[in-house]
Amino acid sequence: MSGSASKVGATRNKQTNFSAYEDNMLCKSWLEISCNPVVNTDQRKEAFWIRVLNRCNFKCGSYPTRTQKFIMSRWDHIKAEVSKFSGYMAEMIRSNPSGMSNADKSVAAAADFASVEKHNFTLMHCWKILKDEPKWMELKRKMDTPQNSGSRENVPPVCSETFSIIIPKSPCQLAHHGNVPWGGTHLNRLRRKLLQRPLSTCPRYMIYLSED
């Protein structure tokens, strides 16, 4: 009997990988504690994460009990990956490909993410929870400010201006520069190809190598 109890305790204390359900509960716990006006007023980081930890472990019930360090590490990973994916999704929405539903756009954005980041986006469940939440959007804006730009080096630049695409005589080069709305008259396949191999991040003139 005592041997069985020890095994159960060891299982609960072992810091195994997070499941999708635990990810969801962590995101919801972070939002709930962040949005609570009582505990969010001048609360210190340590106290904040103790509350998130307790809330998350309570919500997860029979899942392994997590430590504060493990919870914070997992949140840092979720935060970074979801923030990156949000950039790809925003670009997909801006380009507004004809005939694509929001679900189709999220799939296409995930494909762009995988192509550029060289690994799959596996946190769509977290993105769906966080994407429209004011507290998440506030955190995302802080992450996007210049002082935090160093931690987002792998995020593709978002072009805020308008562009046309000119295919020169040489088939191995593509140039894109001002005057025509970006994505308005170009195939989605070509847009993705351009995003994959930037050689310059200058917003007014960028040259890309074509794989054709």
Secondary structure, DSSP 8 states (H G I E B T S, - for coil): -HHHHHHHHHHHHS-----HHHHHHHHHHHHHHHH-TTTSTT--HHHHHHHHHHHHHHHHTTS----HHHHHHHHHHHHHHHHHHHHHHHHHHHH--TT--HHHHHHHHHHHHHHHHSS----HHHHHHHTT-HHHHHHHHHHTSGGGGGGGTTS-----S--EEE--SSTTEEEEESSS-TTSSS-HHHHHHHHH-BS---SS-EEEE---
